[in-house]
Amino acid sequence: MKKRILTGDRPTGPLHVGHYVGSLKQRVELQHEYDSYILIADVQALTDNFEHPEKISKNVIEVALDYLAVGIDPKEATIVVQSGVPEIAELTVFYMNLVTVGRLEQNPTVKTELKTKSFNGGVPLGFFAYPVSQAADITAFQANLVPVGEEQLPMIEQTREIVRKFNRLYGEVLIEPEARLSKFSRLVGTDGKEKMSKSLGNVINLSDSREVVHAKVMKMYTDPTRKRATDPGHVKGNPVFTYLDAFNPYERDVTELKVRYEEGKVGDVEVKERLAEVLNTVLDPIRKRREEYADNPKKVLKMLKEGTERGRDVASETLQLVKKAMQVKYW
């Protein structure tokens, strides 16, 4: 029996190239090796978008299209819409009794996320407690492995703590998951200041046209200390070279370009042109597949419905085991 793997995304917008190198590429590779579940976390996305549910509803399809476009095969991987699996919400309620408010306050990921949000009326409980919801996501599918970026490691540790406490109190029911880091866990945004994020507007979407990708790349920050193309440039911390390292399959070419840049023998425009072509070479087949699926929305919805139903069957089995262990299963 294959081990299970769980990954997922919040549908707050189309997925971008940071998602691709950070997780999507890895998911495509792992879907044949593991029993793969991919969660479109629309309920979790509502915790900081509750006033605009239409945004989340629209982007569920957009994210599904991106999954299919990069090569996720619904025959190999099960794509699940979170709101279609109410068992996750029930598990969340049970797990809330296993976590203190103080522990959530100290979660590094929560603290970081709160700095990027503007909750004028106070932090919604749903957002504050989303590490517990994420633990329910992972354990509902009894995932053995969860690929994440480095910034998400505290969330996996939170899940592991919940699992250990549950199993200690009620018996060995839940699987304690392991995290797997991707080679590129974070990709800096096109502004060079923050990680790539839809809310910051510093992203290159998987669905962007060739022209849009080129325009965004040409506006990217490089080395602010470099005034002329003949000045020696800095490669370290230079977003353009970070992207080239992530996307150019020919490492030798990137190494030679770095040497020329550091010696002042190549200008920023030429380097950006190279990056734009590299990105578009990667994205061309993705865009083509995305258009094919977008032309048949009923097929995409059918795939989501069937995947969610399969996912719910698994989550229901887990919930019944949990309720039996907690002695709240009466019939």
C-alpha positions as CSV (number, residue, x, y, z in Angstrom):
1,M,0.0,0.0,0.0
2,K,1.4,3.4,-1.0
3,K,2.1,6.0,1.7
4,R,-0.1,9.1,1.5
5,I,1.0,12.6,0.8
6,L,-1.0,15.8,1.3
7,T,-0.3,19.2,-0.3
8,G,-2.5,22.2,-1.0
9,D,-3.1,25.8,-1.7
10,R,-5.4,28.6,-0.6
11,P,-7.4,29.7,-3.7
12,T,-6.9,33.5,-3.3
13,G,-5.7,33.9,-6.9
14,P,-4.1,32.0,-9.7
15,L,-0.9,30.2,-8.8
16,H,2.5,31.7,-9.7
17,V,6.0,30.6,-10.6
18,G,7.0,30.6,-7.0
19,H,4.4,27.9,-6.4
20,Y,5.8,26.0,-9.4
21,V,9.4,25.7,-8.1
22,G,8.3,25.6,-4.5
23,S,5.8,22.7,-4.6
24,L,3.9,22.1,-7.9
25,K,6.9,20.6,-9.8
26,Q,7.5,18.3,-6.8
27,R,3.8,17.3,-6.7
28,V,3.9,16.2,-10.3
29,E,6.9,14.0,-9.6
30,L,5.5,12.5,-6.4
31,Q,2.0,11.8,-7.6
32,H,3.2,8.4,-9.1
33,E,5.1,7.4,-6.0
34,Y,2.5,8.3,-3.3
35,D,-1.2,8.1,-2.8
36,S,-1.5,11.9,-3.4
37,Y,-4.2,14.2,-2.1
38,I,-4.2,17.9,-3.1
39,L,-6.4,20.2,-1.1
40,I,-7.9,23.4,-2.4
41,A,-8.2,25.1,1.0
42,D,-11.2,27.4,0.3
43,V,-12.4,27.4,3.9
44,Q,-9.0,28.4,5.2
45,A,-8.9,31.1,2.6
46,L,-12.1,32.6,3.9
47,T,-10.5,33.3,7.3
48,D,-9.0,36.5,5.9
49,N,-11.3,36.9,2.9
50,F,-14.7,36.4,4.6
51,E,-16.0,39.7,3.3
52,H,-15.4,38.7,-0.3
53,P,-16.3,35.0,-0.7
54,E,-16.8,35.5,-4.4
55,K,-13.0,36.0,-4.8
56,I,-12.4,32.5,-3.3
57,S,-15.2,30.9,-5.2
58,K,-13.8,32.1,-8.5
59,N,-10.3,31.1,-7.7
60,V,-11.1,27.5,-6.9
61,I,-11.5,26.9,-10.6
62,E,-8.4,29.0,-11.4
63,V,-6.2,26.9,-9.0
64,A,-7.7,23.7,-10.4
65,L,-6.8,24.8,-13.9
66,D,-3.2,25.5,-12.8
67,Y,-2.9,22.1,-11.2
68,L,-4.0,20.4,-14.4
69,A,-1.8,22.6,-16.5
70,V,1.4,21.8,-14.7
71,G,0.7,18.1,-15.1
72,I,-1.3,16.9,-12.1
73,D,-3.1,13.8,-13.3
74,P,-6.6,13.4,-11.6
75,K,-6.2,9.6,-12.3
76,E,-3.0,9.6,-10.1
77,A,-3.7,12.4,-7.6
78,T,-7.0,13.3,-5.9
79,I,-7.8,17.0,-5.9
80,V,-10.2,17.8,-3.0
81,V,-12.1,21.0,-2.3
82,Q,-11.9,21.6,1.4
83,S,-15.5,22.9,1.9
84,G,-16.8,19.7,0.4
85,V,-15.3,17.7,3.3
86,P,-17.2,18.8,6.5
87,E,-15.4,16.0,8.4
88,I,-12.3,18.3,8.4
89,A,-14.3,21.0,10.4
90,E,-15.4,18.4,12.9
91,L,-11.8,17.2,13.4
92,T,-10.8,20.8,13.9
93,V,-13.2,21.2,16.8
94,F,-11.9,18.1,18.5
95,Y,-8.3,19.2,18.1
96,M,-8.9,22.7,19.5
97,N,-9.1,21.0,22.9
98,L,-5.5,19.8,22.5
99,V,-3.9,23.2,21.8
100,T,-3.5,26.2,24.1
101,V,-4.0,29.8,23.1
102,G,-0.5,30.5,24.3
103,R,0.9,27.9,22.0
104,L,-0.9,29.3,19.0
105,E,0.4,32.8,19.8
106,Q,4.0,31.5,19.7
107,N,3.6,29.8,16.4
108,P,6.2,31.6,14.1
109,T,4.2,31.1,11.0
110,V,1.1,32.7,12.6
111,K,3.2,35.6,13.9
112,T,4.7,36.2,10.5
113,E,1.3,36.0,8.7
114,L,-0.3,38.4,11.1
115,K,2.3,41.0,10.2
116,T,1.2,40.9,6.6
117,K,-2.5,41.2,7.3
118,S,-4.5,44.3,8.3
119,F,-7.3,43.1,10.6
120,N,-8.7,46.5,11.7
121,G,-11.5,44.9,13.7
122,G,-9.3,42.4,15.4
123,V,-7.9,39.0,14.4
124,P,-10.7,36.5,13.4
125,L,-10.6,33.4,15.5
126,G,-10.7,31.3,12.3
127,F,-7.4,32.9,11.1
128,F,-5.8,32.7,14.5
129,A,-6.6,29.0,14.8
130,Y,-5.8,28.0,11.3
131,P,-2.8,25.8,12.4
132,V,-5.4,23.6,14.1
133,S,-7.4,23.5,10.9
134,Q,-4.3,22.6,9.0
135,A,-3.7,19.7,11.4
136,A,-7.2,18.5,10.6
137,D,-6.4,18.7,6.9
138,I,-3.3,16.6,7.2
139,T,-4.7,14.0,9.6
140,A,-8.1,13.7,7.9
141,F,-6.2,12.0,5.0
142,Q,-3.7,10.3,7.4
143,A,-0.8,11.8,5.4
144,N,2.6,10.3,6.0
145,L,4.4,13.1,4.1
146,V,3.7,16.9,3.7
147,P,5.9,18.8,1.3
148,V,6.2,22.4,2.5
149,G,8.4,25.5,2.2
150,E,10.7,26.2,5.1
151,E,8.4,28.9,6.5
152,Q,5.7,26.3,7.0
153,L,7.7,23.9,9.1
154,P,6.2,25.4,12.4
155,M,2.8,24.4,11.1
156,I,3.9,20.8,10.5
157,E,5.4,20.7,14.0
158,Q,2.1,22.0,15.4
159,T,0.3,19.1,13.7
160,R,2.9,16.6,15.0
161,E,2.3,17.9,18.6
162,I,-1.5,17.5,18.2
163,V,-1.1,14.0,16.8
164,R,1.3,13.0,19.7
165,K,-1.1,14.4,22.3
166,F,-4.1,12.8,20.7
167,N,-2.4,9.4,20.5
168,R,-1.2,9.6,24.1
169,L,-4.6,10.4,25.4
170,Y,-6.8,8.2,23.2
171,G,-4.6,5.5,21.6
172,E,-2.5,5.2,18.4
173,V,-5.1,6.4,15.9
174,L,-3.4,9.2,13.9
175,I,-0.3,9.2,11.8
176,E,2.4,11.6,12.7
177,P,3.4,13.3,9.4
178,E,6.9,14.1,8.2
179,A,7.7,17.4,6.3
180,R,9.7,17.4,3.1
181,L,11.4,20.6,2.0
182,S,11.6,21.5,-1.7
183,K,14.9,22.7,-3.2
184,F,13.4,26.2,-3.6
185,S,11.1,26.6,-0.6
186,R,10.8,30.4,-1.1
187,L,11.1,32.6,-4.2
188,V,11.6,36.3,-3.8
189,G,9.1,38.5,-5.6
190,T,9.9,40.6,-8.6
191,D,10.4,43.6,-6.4
192,G,13.3,41.8,-4.7
193,K,12.0,42.7,-1.2
194,E,9.5,40.1,-0.2
195,K,8.7,36.5,-1.0
196,M,6.5,36.2,-4.1
197,S,2.9,37.0,-3.0
198,K,-0.4,37.8,-4.8
199,S,-1.3,40.3,-2.1
200,L,2.0,42.2,-2.7
201,G,1.6,42.3,-6.5
202,N,5.1,41.0,-7.1
203,V,4.2,37.7,-8.8
204,I,4.5,36.1,-12.2
205,N,1.5,33.9,-12.7
206,L,1.6,30.6,-14.4
207,S,-1.2,31.9,-16.7
208,D,0.5,35.1,-17.7
209,S,1.0,35.6,-21.4
210,R,4.5,35.7,-23.0
211,E,4.2,39.4,-23.3
212,V,3.2,39.9,-19.7
213,V,6.0,37.7,-18.4
214,H,8.5,39.7,-20.5
215,A,7.2,43.0,-19.2
216,K,7.3,41.9,-15.6
217,V,10.8,40.5,-15.9
218,M,12.1,43.7,-17.6
219,K,10.8,45.6,-14.5
220,M,12.6,43.3,-12.0
221,Y,15.1,44.7,-9.5
222,T,18.7,43.6,-10.0
223,D,21.8,45.2,-8.4
224,P,21.0,48.7,-7.1
225,T,24.7,49.5,-6.8
226,R,25.3,49.0,-10.5
227,K,25.1,52.2,-12.6
228,R,26.5,51.0,-15.9
229,A,26.6,47.7,-17.8
230,T,30.4,47.7,-17.5
231,D,30.3,48.0,-13.7
232,P,31.0,44.7,-11.8
233,G,27.7,43.4,-10.6
234,H,26.5,41.4,-7.5
235,V,25.0,38.1,-8.1
236,K,24.1,37.2,-4.5
237,G,20.7,38.5,-3.6
238,N,20.0,39.5,-7.2
239,P,16.4,38.3,-8.0
240,V,17.1,37.8,-11.7
241,F,19.8,35.3,-10.9
242,T,17.7,33.7,-8.2
243,Y,15.1,33.0,-10.9
244,L,17.7,31.8,-13.3
245,D,19.0,29.3,-10.7
246,A,15.5,28.1,-10.2
247,F,14.3,27.8,-13.8
248,N,17.2,27.4,-16.2
249,P,18.0,23.7,-16.5
250,Y,21.5,24.4,-17.8
251,E,23.5,25.2,-14.7
252,R,26.7,25.8,-16.7
253,D,25.0,28.6,-18.7
254,V,23.9,30.3,-15.6
255,T,27.4,30.0,-14.0
256,E,29.0,31.6,-17.1
257,L,26.4,34.4,-17.1
258,K,27.1,35.1,-13.4
259,V,30.9,35.3,-14.1
260,R,30.3,37.8,-16.9
261,Y,28.0,39.8,-14.8
262,E,30.4,40.0,-11.9
263,E,33.1,41.1,-14.4
264,G,31.0,43.8,-15.9
265,K,30.8,42.1,-19.3
266,V,27.0,41.8,-19.6
267,G,24.2,44.3,-18.9
268,D,21.0,43.9,-16.9
269,V,18.9,44.1,-20.0
270,E,20.6,41.1,-21.6
271,V,20.3,39.1,-18.4
272,K,16.6,39.9,-18.1
273,E,16.0,39.0,-21.7
274,R,17.6,35.6,-21.0
275,L,15.4,35.1,-17.9
276,A,12.2,36.1,-19.8
277,E,13.0,33.5,-22.5
278,V,13.8,30.8,-19.9
279,L,10.5,31.5,-18.1
280,N,8.5,31.5,-21.2
281,T,10.1,28.2,-22.4
282,V,8.9,26.6,-19.1
283,L,5.5,28.2,-19.2
284,D,4.6,27.7,-22.9
285,P,3.4,24.1,-22.5
286,I,1.7,24.9,-19.2
287,R,-0.3,27.8,-20.8
288,K,-1.3,25.5,-23.7
289,R,-2.6,22.8,-21.4
290,R,-4.4,25.4,-19.3
291,E,-6.2,26.8,-22.3
292,E,-7.4,23.3,-23.3
293,Y,-8.9,22.6,-19.8
294,A,-10.3,26.1,-19.6
295,D,-12.3,25.4,-22.8
296,N,-14.1,22.5,-20.9
297,P,-15.2,23.9,-17.5
298,K,-17.8,21.1,-17.0
299,K,-15.0,18.5,-17.2
300,V,-13.0,20.4,-14.6
301,L,-15.9,20.7,-12.2
302,K,-16.7,17.0,-12.7
303,M,-13.1,16.2,-11.8
304,L,-13.3,18.4,-8.7
305,K,-16.6,16.8,-7.6
306,E,-15.3,13.2,-8.0
307,G,-12.0,14.0,-6.2
308,T,-13.8,15.7,-3.3
309,E,-16.1,12.7,-2.9
310,R,-13.1,10.3,-2.8
311,G,-11.4,12.6,-0.3
312,R,-14.5,12.8,1.8
313,D,-14.6,9.0,2.0
314,V,-11.1,8.9,3.4
315,A,-11.8,11.8,5.9
316,S,-15.0,10.1,7.0
317,E,-13.0,6.9,7.9
318,T,-10.5,9.0,9.9
319,L,-13.3,10.9,11.8
320,Q,-15.0,7.6,12.8
321,L,-11.7,6.3,14.2
322,V,-11.2,9.6,16.1
323,K,-14.8,9.6,17.5
324,K,-14.5,6.0,18.6
325,A,-11.2,6.6,20.3
326,M,-12.7,9.7,22.1
327,Q,-15.7,7.7,23.1
328,V,-18.2,10.0,21.3
329,K,-19.4,7.4,18.8
330,Y,-22.7,6.1,20.2
331,W,-24.0,4.1,17.3
